[in-house]
Amino acid sequence: ETWDRHVVLAATTETGSHPTLSWQPVDGAASYWLVLHDADGRPYWAWTGTETNTRVGGGDSPDTNQTAALHEEMTWSVAAFDGEGSLVAL
């Protein structure tokens, strides 16, 4: 089976260790799962929720005591799930 539904990630121009990551909404998605990967490709931090953006480390502002922060070049990915928990886009 070929996967043809994609989550479109948005570029960020924010600097600092807690930028906001965002993506386009996916039709049929009820929730999203974001994974931030370290420079070696290992999962470093994850977030799940219904919004289409989140700040690295969580929280509403970069001044909040965050659980994670960018400290090297990292990559990220987002998966979208429907209301029953089935994957609808990656």
N, CA, C and O atoms as a printed pandas DataFrame, in Angstrom:
     atom_number atom_name residue_name chain_id  residue_number  x_coord  y_coord  z_coord
0              1         N          GLU        A               1    0.836   -1.179    0.000
1              2        CA          GLU        A               1    0.000    0.000    0.000
2              3         C          GLU        A               1    0.883    1.244    0.000
3              4         O          GLU        A               1    1.833    1.332    0.778
4              5         N          THR        A               2    0.582    2.182   -0.848
5              6        CA          THR        A               2    1.328    3.430   -0.930
6              7         C          THR        A               2    0.666    4.472   -0.038
7              8         O          THR        A               2   -0.549    4.661   -0.077
8              9         N          TRP        A               3    1.477    5.138    0.757
9             10        CA          TRP        A               3    0.958    6.185    1.646
10            11         C          TRP        A               3    0.963    7.497    0.888
11            12         O          TRP        A               3    2.015    7.943    0.430
12            13         N          ASP        A               4   -0.199    8.123    0.750
13            14        CA          ASP        A               4   -0.261    9.362   -0.024
14            15         C          ASP        A               4   -0.848   10.537    0.754
15            16         O          ASP        A               4   -1.094   11.594    0.174
16            17         N          ARG        A               5   -1.072   10.372    2.038
17            18        CA          ARG        A               5   -1.562   11.487    2.852
18            19         C          ARG        A               5   -0.430   11.973    3.731
19            20         O          ARG        A               5    0.176   11.198    4.471
20            21         N          HIS        A               6   -0.151   13.254    3.646
21            22        CA          HIS        A               6    0.990   13.813    4.345
22            23         C          HIS        A               6    0.565   14.972    5.240
23            24         O          HIS        A               6   -0.368   15.711    4.927
24            25         N          VAL        A               7    1.263   15.113    6.351
25            26        CA          VAL        A               7    1.121   16.294    7.193
26            27         C          VAL        A               7    2.110   17.315    6.651
27            28         O          VAL        A               7    3.303   17.026    6.547
28            29         N          VAL        A               8    1.630   18.506    6.304
29            30        CA          VAL        A               8    2.483   19.551    5.755
30            31         C          VAL        A               8    3.009   20.403    6.908
31            32         O          VAL        A               8    2.247   21.107    7.570
32            33         N          LEU        A               9    4.316   20.330    7.138
33            34        CA          LEU        A               9    4.949   21.079    8.209
34            35         C          LEU        A               9    5.225   22.504    7.764
35            36         O          LEU        A               9    5.525   22.746    6.595
36            37         N          ALA        A              10    5.125   23.446    8.689
37            38        CA          ALA        A              10    5.393   24.849    8.385
38            39         C          ALA        A              10    6.800   25.212    8.842
39            40         O          ALA        A              10    7.272   24.724    9.869
40            41         N          ALA        A              11    7.457   26.059    8.084
41            42        CA          ALA        A              11    8.786   26.542    8.473
42            43         C          ALA        A              11    8.625   27.523    9.626
43            44         O          ALA        A              11    7.621   28.228    9.720
44            45         N          THR        A              12    9.608   27.559   10.489
45            46        CA          THR        A              12    9.582   28.528   11.590
46            47         C          THR        A              12   10.776   29.463   11.460
47            48         O          THR        A              12   11.869   29.044   11.079
48            49         N          THR        A              13   10.553   30.726   11.779
49            50        CA          THR        A              13   11.647   31.694   11.761
50            51         C          THR        A              13   12.039   32.066   13.185
51            52         O          THR        A              13   12.911   32.909   13.395
52            53         N          GLU        A              14   11.389   31.433   14.168
53            54        CA          GLU        A              14   11.713   31.718   15.564
54            55         C          GLU        A              14   13.118   31.232   15.892
55            56         O          GLU        A              14   13.571   30.211   15.375
56            57         N          THR        A              15   13.783   31.960   16.736
57            58        CA          THR        A              15   15.094   31.535   17.219
58            59         C          THR        A              15   14.972   31.156   18.685
59            60         O          THR        A              15   13.922   31.349   19.298
60            61         N          GLY        A              16   16.022   30.627   19.234
61            62        CA          GLY        A              16   16.009   30.253   20.639
62            63         C          GLY        A              16   15.763   28.769   20.813
63            64         O          GLY        A              16   15.656   28.023   19.840
64            65         N          SER        A              17   15.675   28.356   22.049
65            66        CA          SER        A              17   15.586   26.936   22.351
66            67         C          SER        A              17   14.166   26.403   22.453
67            68         O          SER        A              17   13.976   25.203   22.651
68            69         N          HIS        A              18   13.151   27.280   22.322
69            70        CA          HIS        A              18   11.758   26.843   22.444
70            71         C          HIS        A              18   10.872   27.413   21.333
71            72         O          HIS        A              18    9.870   28.064   21.627
72            73         N          PRO        A              19   11.225   27.181   20.058
73            74        CA          PRO        A              19   10.380   27.716   18.981
74            75         C          PRO        A              19    9.039   26.996   18.929
75            76         O          PRO        A              19    8.895   25.883   19.435
76            77         N          THR        A              20    8.059   27.649   18.309
77            78        CA          THR        A              20    6.765   27.021   18.075
78            79         C          THR        A              20    6.820   26.287   16.747
79            80         O          THR        A              20    7.198   26.861   15.726
80            81         N          LEU        A              21    6.442   25.017   16.763
81            82        CA          LEU        A              21    6.378   24.198   15.556
82            83         C          LEU        A              21    4.918   24.100   15.144
83            84         O          LEU        A              21    4.049   23.891   15.991
84            85         N          SER        A              22    4.637   24.247   13.859
85            86        CA          SER        A              22    3.248   24.208   13.408
86            87         C          SER        A              22    3.138   23.451   12.093
87            88         O          SER        A              22    4.130   23.231   11.399
88            89         N          TRP        A              23    1.903   23.056   11.765
89            90        CA          TRP        A              23    1.632   22.278   10.567
90            91         C          TRP        A              23    0.209   22.539   10.125
91            92         O          TRP        A              23   -0.612   23.049   10.889
92            93         N          GLN        A              24   -0.074   22.182    8.878
93            94        CA          GLN        A              24   -1.404   22.372    8.311
94            95         C          GLN        A              24   -2.367   21.331    8.886
95            96         O          GLN        A              24   -1.969   20.185    9.095
96            97         N          PRO        A              25   -3.624   21.702    9.148
97            98        CA          PRO        A              25   -4.605   20.717    9.615
98            99         C          PRO        A              25   -4.803   19.625    8.560
99           100         O          PRO        A              25   -4.667   19.876    7.362
100          101         N          VAL        A              26   -5.120   18.434    9.011
101          102        CA          VAL        A              26   -5.358   17.289    8.129
102          103         C          VAL        A              26   -6.835   16.936    8.202
103          104         O          VAL        A              26   -7.376   16.775    9.296
104          105         N          ASP        A              27   -7.501   16.811    7.044
105          106        CA          ASP        A              27   -8.904   16.408    7.016
106          107         C          ASP        A              27   -9.070   15.071    7.717
107          108         O          ASP        A              27   -8.342   14.121    7.430
108          109         N          GLY        A              28  -10.019   14.995    8.629
109          110        CA          GLY        A              28  -10.305   13.762    9.335
110          111         C          GLY        A              28   -9.456   13.525   10.570
111          112         O          GLY        A              28   -9.659   12.535   11.272
112          113         N          ALA        A              29   -8.512   14.407   10.852
113          114        CA          ALA        A              29   -7.651   14.222   12.019
114          115         C          ALA        A              29   -8.333   14.751   13.278
115          116         O          ALA        A              29   -8.897   15.846   13.284
116          117         N          ALA        A              30   -8.271   13.957   14.338
117          118        CA          ALA        A              30   -8.798   14.368   15.636
118          119         C          ALA        A              30   -7.668   14.716   16.596
119          120         O          ALA        A              30   -7.878   15.455   17.559
120          121         N          SER        A              31   -6.469   14.189   16.341
121          122        CA          SER        A              31   -5.320   14.481   17.191
122          123         C          SER        A              31   -4.026   14.322   16.399
123          124         O          SER        A              31   -3.999   13.740   15.315
124          125         N          TYR        A              32   -2.965   14.858   16.976
125          126        CA          TYR        A              32   -1.650   14.823   16.331
126          127         C          TYR        A              32   -0.606   14.348   17.334
127          128         O          TYR        A              32   -0.755   14.527   18.543
128          129         N          TRP        A              33    0.449   13.743   16.809
129          130        CA          TRP        A              33    1.575   13.304   17.629
130          131         C          TRP        A              33    2.836   13.833   16.974
131          132         O          TRP        A              33    3.155   13.457   15.846
132          133         N          LEU        A              34    3.555   14.702   17.670
133          134        CA          LEU        A              34    4.794   15.284   17.174
134          135         C          LEU        A              34    5.961   14.618   17.884
135          136         O          LEU        A              34    5.917   14.396   19.094
136          137         N          VAL        A              35    7.012   14.299   17.124
137          138        CA          VAL        A              35    8.234   13.762   17.705
138          139         C          VAL        A              35    9.402   14.624   17.241
139          140         O          VAL        A              35    9.576   14.864   16.046
140          141         N          LEU        A              36   10.191   15.084   18.196
141          142        CA          LEU        A              36   11.409   15.845   17.928
142          143         C          LEU        A              36   12.577   14.869   18.037
143          144         O          LEU        A              36   12.719   14.167   19.039
144          145         N          HIS        A              37   13.412   14.832   16.999
145          146        CA          HIS        A              37   14.520   13.886   16.935
146          147         C          HIS        A              37   15.848   14.614   17.105
147          148         O          HIS        A              37   16.028   15.709   16.572
148          149         N          ASP        A              38   16.791   14.004   17.855
149          150        CA          ASP        A              38   18.105   14.600   18.018
150          151         C          ASP        A              38   18.920   14.457   16.733
151          152         O          ASP        A              38   18.431   13.912   15.743
152          153         N          ALA        A              39   20.144   14.939   16.748
153          154        CA          ALA        A              39   20.977   14.935   15.540
154          155         C          ALA        A              39   21.271   13.527   15.029
155          156         O          ALA        A              39   21.583   13.353   13.851
156          157         N          ASP        A              40   21.175   12.523   15.899
157          158        CA          ASP        A              40   21.397   11.133   15.488
158          159         C          ASP        A              40   20.114   10.441   15.052
159          160         O          ASP        A              40   20.133    9.255   14.720
160          161         N          GLY        A              41   18.982   11.180   15.048
161          162        CA          GLY        A              41   17.710   10.617   14.621
162          163         C          GLY        A              41   16.931    9.910   15.714
163          164         O          GLY        A              41   15.878    9.329   15.448
164          165         N          ARG        A              42   17.435    9.950   16.942
165          166        CA          ARG        A              42   16.733    9.317   18.059
166          167         C          ARG        A              42   15.640   10.241   18.587
167          168         O          ARG        A              42   15.829   11.457   18.622
168          169         N          PRO        A              43   14.493    9.682   18.999
169          170        CA          PRO        A              43   13.451   10.515   19.605
170          171         C          PRO        A              43   13.993   11.218   20.847
171          172         O          PRO        A              43   14.618   10.593   21.704
172          173         N          TYR        A              44   13.748   12.513   20.932
173          174        CA          TYR        A              44   14.221   13.330   22.053
174          175         C          TYR        A              44   13.053   13.821   22.917
175          176         O          TYR        A              44   13.124   13.801   24.146
176          177         N          TRP        A              45   11.979   14.263   22.254
177          178        CA          TRP        A              45   10.820   14.811   22.954
178          179         C          TRP        A              45    9.592   14.547   22.104
179          180         O          TRP        A              45    9.672   14.566   20.876
180          181         N          ALA        A              46    8.452   14.299   22.744
181          182        CA          ALA        A              46    7.208   14.059   22.011
182          183         C          ALA        A              46    6.074   14.858   22.640
183          184         O          ALA        A              46    6.100   15.195   23.824
184          185         N          TRP        A              47    5.089   15.144   21.818
185          186        CA          TRP        A              47    3.906   15.891   22.245
186          187         C          TRP        A              47    2.708   15.292   21.534
187          188         O          TRP        A              47    2.823   14.854   20.389
188          189         N          THR        A              48    1.576   15.266   22.187
189          190        CA          THR        A              48    0.335   14.861   21.545
190          191         C          THR        A              48   -0.774   15.822   21.951
191          192         O          THR        A              48   -0.820   16.290   23.089
192          193         N          GLY        A              49   -1.669   16.111   21.006
193          194        CA          GLY        A              49   -2.764   17.033   21.284
194          195         C          GLY        A              49   -3.627   17.244   20.068
195          196         O          GLY        A              49   -3.438   16.595   19.039
196          197         N          THR        A              50   -4.576   18.152   20.186
197          198        CA          THR        A              50   -5.514   18.419   19.098
198          199         C          THR        A              50   -5.161   19.674   18.299
199          200         O          THR        A              50   -5.701   19.887   17.214
200          201         N          GLU        A              51   -4.256   20.509   18.829
201          202        CA          GLU        A              51   -3.872   21.734   18.140
202          203         C          GLU        A              51   -2.951   21.415   16.963
203          204         O          GLU        A              51   -2.459   20.293   16.836
204          205         N          THR        A              52   -2.723   22.409   16.106
205          206        CA          THR        A              52   -1.809   22.240   14.970
206          207         C          THR        A              52   -0.525   23.034   15.181
207          208         O          THR        A              52    0.115   23.470   14.224
208          209         N          ASN        A              53   -0.157   23.216   16.447
209          210        CA          ASN        A              53    1.126   23.825   16.787
210          211         C          ASN        A              53    1.440   23.533   18.247
211          212         O          ASN        A              53    0.549   23.282   19.059
212          213         N          THR        A              54    2.717   23.572   18.553
213          214        CA          THR        A              54    3.162   23.436   19.934
214          215         C          THR        A              54    4.551   24.036   20.074
215          216         O          THR        A              54    5.329   24.044   19.120
216          217         N          ARG        A              55    4.857   24.529   21.241
217          218        CA          ARG        A              55    6.177   25.076   21.530
218          219         C          ARG        A              55    7.079   23.931   21.977
219          220         O          ARG        A              55    6.660   23.084   22.766
220          221         N          VAL        A              56    8.308   23.901   21.479
221          222        CA          VAL        A              56    9.262   22.864   21.890
222          223         C          VAL        A              56    9.384   22.884   23.408
223          224         O          VAL        A              56    9.699   23.921   23.992
224          225         N          GLY        A              57    9.139   21.760   24.039
225          226        CA          GLY        A              57    9.189   21.647   25.486
226          227         C          GLY        A              57    7.845   21.855   26.157
227          228         O          GLY        A              57    7.716   21.641   27.363
228          229         N          GLY        A              58    6.840   22.270   25.395
229          230        CA          GLY        A              58    5.530   22.536   25.973
230          231         C          GLY        A              58    5.463   23.931   26.562
231          232         O          GLY        A              58    6.420   24.698   26.461
232          233         N          GLY        A              59    4.359   24.256   27.165
233          234        CA          GLY        A              59    4.189   25.567   27.783
234          235         C          GLY        A              59    3.736   26.615   26.790
235          236         O          GLY        A              59    3.797   26.419   25.576
236          237         N          ASP        A              60    3.282   27.729   27.329
237          238        CA          ASP        A              60    2.734   28.801   26.506
238          239         C          ASP        A              60    3.743   29.872   26.118
239          240         O          ASP        A              60    3.469   30.683   25.233
240          241         N          SER        A              61    4.906   29.890   26.766
241          242        CA          SER        A              61    5.892   30.917   26.445
242          243         C          SER        A              61    7.293   30.352   26.626
243          244         O          SER        A              61    7.478   29.376   27.354
244          245         N          PRO        A              62    8.277   30.954   25.975
245          246        CA          PRO        A              62    9.645   30.462   26.119
246          247         C          PRO        A              62   10.207   30.664   27.519
247          248         O          PRO        A              62   11.245   30.093   27.852
248          249         N          ASP        A              63    9.537   31.471   28.348
249          250        CA          ASP        A              63   10.007   31.716   29.706
250          251         C          ASP        A              63    9.518   30.664   30.699
251          252         O          ASP        A              63   10.000   30.594   31.830
252          253         N          THR        A              64    8.540   29.834   30.260
253          254        CA          THR        A              64    8.018   28.782   31.132
254          255         C          THR        A              64    9.097   27.721   31.342
255          256         O          THR        A              64    9.890   27.461   30.437
256          257         N          ASN        A              65    9.134   27.117   32.502
257          258        CA          ASN        A              65   10.102   26.051   32.768
258          259         C          ASN        A              65    9.782   24.867   31.855
259          260         O          ASN        A              65    8.847   24.111   32.119
260          261         N          GLN        A              66   10.541   24.710   30.807
261          262        CA          GLN        A              66   10.279   23.708   29.787
262          263         C          GLN        A              66   10.886   22.361   30.151
263          264         O          GLN        A              66   11.854   22.292   30.908
264          265         N          THR        A              67   10.310   21.291   29.609
265          266        CA          THR        A              67   10.844   19.947   29.835
266          267         C          THR        A              67   11.903   19.571   28.817
267          268         O          THR        A              67   12.676   18.642   29.051
268          269         N          ALA        A              68   11.956   20.262   27.708
269          270        CA          ALA        A              68   12.926   19.969   26.649
270          271         C          ALA        A              68   13.252   21.268   25.931
271          272         O          ALA        A              68   12.467   22.216   25.956
272          273         N          ALA        A              69   14.419   21.307   25.290
273          274        CA          ALA        A              69   14.846   22.500   24.574
274          275         C          ALA        A              69   15.762   22.105   23.434
275          276         O          ALA        A              69   16.443   21.082   23.498
276          277         N          LEU        A              70   15.775   22.924   22.388
277          278        CA          LEU        A              70   16.721   22.701   21.306
278          279         C          LEU        A              70   18.110   23.029   21.822
279          280         O          LEU        A              70   18.339   24.116   22.353
280          281         N          HIS        A              71   19.031   22.098   21.670
281          282        CA          HIS        A              71   20.406   22.341   22.090
282          283         C          HIS        A              71   21.395   21.925   21.007
283          284         O          HIS        A              71   22.610   22.006   21.188
284          285         N          GLU        A              72   20.847   21.477   19.874
285          286        CA          GLU        A              72   21.625   21.098   18.699
286          287         C          GLU        A              72   20.652   21.110   17.517
287          288         O          GLU        A              72   19.457   21.337   17.706
288          289         N          GLU        A              73   21.147   20.870   16.315
289          290        CA          GLU        A              73   20.257   20.779   15.165
290          291         C          GLU        A              73   19.385   19.544   15.332
291          292         O          GLU        A              73   19.885   18.452   15.598
292          293         N          MET        A              74   18.069   19.725   15.173
293          294        CA          MET        A              74   17.123   18.633   15.358
294          295         C          MET        A              74   16.136   18.602   14.203
295          296         O          MET        A              74   15.997   19.580   13.469
296          297         N          THR        A              75   15.455   17.481   14.045
297          298        CA          THR        A              75   14.396   17.337   13.054
298          299         C          THR        A              75   13.115   16.955   13.782
299          300         O          THR        A              75   13.138   16.548   14.943
300          301         N          TRP        A              76   11.986   17.096   13.068
301          302        CA          TRP        A              76   10.715   16.758   13.703
302          303         C          TRP        A              76    9.755   16.189   12.685
303          304         O          TRP        A              76    9.877   16.427   11.484
304          305         N          SER        A              77    8.789   15.427   13.193
305          306        CA          SER        A              77    7.763   14.835   12.347
306          307         C          SER        A              77    6.440   14.858   13.103
307          308         O          SER        A              77    6.405   14.934   14.331
308          309         N          VAL        A              78    5.346   14.790   12.334
309          310        CA          VAL        A              78    4.013   14.814   12.923
310          311         C          VAL        A              78    3.177   13.710   12.282
311          312         O          VAL        A              78    3.202   13.527   11.065
312          313         N          ALA        A              79    2.438   12.978   13.111
313          314        CA          ALA        A              79    1.474   11.979   12.647
314          315         C          ALA        A              79    0.084   12.467   13.030
315          316         O          ALA        A              79   -0.105   13.046   14.100
316          317         N          ALA        A              80   -0.893   12.230   12.149
317          318        CA          ALA        A              80   -2.277   12.626   12.401
318          319         C          ALA        A              80   -3.128   11.372   12.570
319          320         O          ALA        A              80   -2.982   10.405   11.822
320          321         N          PHE        A              81   -4.023   11.398   13.563
321          322        CA          PHE        A              81   -4.874   10.250   13.874
322          323         C          PHE        A              81   -6.335   10.662   13.877
323          324         O          PHE        A              81   -6.668   11.784   14.258
324          325         N          ASP        A              82   -7.212    9.753   13.449
325          326        CA          ASP        A              82   -8.645   10.044   13.488
326          327         C          ASP        A              82   -9.174    9.801   14.896
327          328         O          ASP        A              82   -8.406    9.461   15.796
328          329         N          GLY        A              83  -10.481    9.974   15.095
329          330        CA          GLY        A              83  -11.093    9.842   16.415
330          331         C          GLY        A              83  -11.012    8.454   17.017
331          332         O          GLY        A              83  -11.189    8.289   18.224
332          333         N          GLU        A              84  -10.747    7.455   16.190
333          334        CA          GLU        A              84  -10.633    6.076   16.683
334          335         C          GLU        A              84   -9.180    5.663   16.879
335          336         O          GLU        A              84   -8.897    4.521   17.239
336          337         N          GLY        A              85   -8.261    6.593   16.643
337          338        CA          GLY        A              85   -6.843    6.312   16.850
338          339         C          GLY        A              85   -6.131    5.713   15.658
339          340         O          GLY        A              85   -4.994    5.258   15.788
340          341         N          SER        A              86   -6.772    5.699   14.493
341          342        CA          SER        A              86   -6.118    5.188   13.284
342          343         C          SER        A              86   -5.312    6.289   12.614
343          344         O          SER        A              86   -5.749    7.438   12.546
344          345         N          LEU        A              87   -4.147    5.936   12.127
345          346        CA          LEU        A              87   -3.289    6.891   11.427
346          347         C          LEU        A              87   -3.949    7.343   10.136
347          348         O          LEU        A              87   -4.393    6.515    9.340
348          349         N          VAL        A              88   -4.018    8.674    9.920
349          350        CA          VAL        A              88   -4.602    9.196    8.690
350          351         C          VAL        A              88   -3.601    9.961    7.837
351          352         O          VAL        A              88   -3.838   10.167    6.647
352          353         N          ALA        A              89   -2.490   10.385    8.421
353          354        CA          ALA        A              89   -1.448   11.093    7.647
354          355         C          ALA        A              89   -0.179   11.111    8.468
355          356         O          ALA        A              89   -0.198   11.026    9.696
356          357         N          LEU        A              90    0.960   11.229    7.725
357          358        CA          LEU        A              90    2.267   11.249    8.362
358          359         C          LEU        A              90    3.129   12.275    7.682
359          360         O          LEU        A              90    4.285   12.460    8.063
